Amino acid sequence: MARQCFYIPVAQDADSTGGFVPSLVTEDEPGHSPMTGKDKYSVPWVWGETLVEAQKTCASYNLTRLGISEKDANDIVLSSMRR
């Protein structure tokens, strides 16, 4: 099974969602899936009003919930960009 991690895209419009929304990235698969919700009643996941806050939350979630270190997360994200 391919590893997955969350990533905070820096080029997003954080003002439109009230903060920075994480994206799910799957190892060796191109692209990412922003966690914005699936229907009109869903709200996006907001992991911080600032980029630094969102990145800290992301790193903590990856490590504590997924067992993915920052180095591994970077490797996963880079693998999705190579495809």
Secondary structure, 3 states (H helix, E strand, C coil): CCCEEEECCCCCCHHHHCCCCCEEEECCCCCCEECCCCCCCCCCCCCCCCHHHHHHHHHHHHHHHHCCCHHHHHHHHHHHHHC
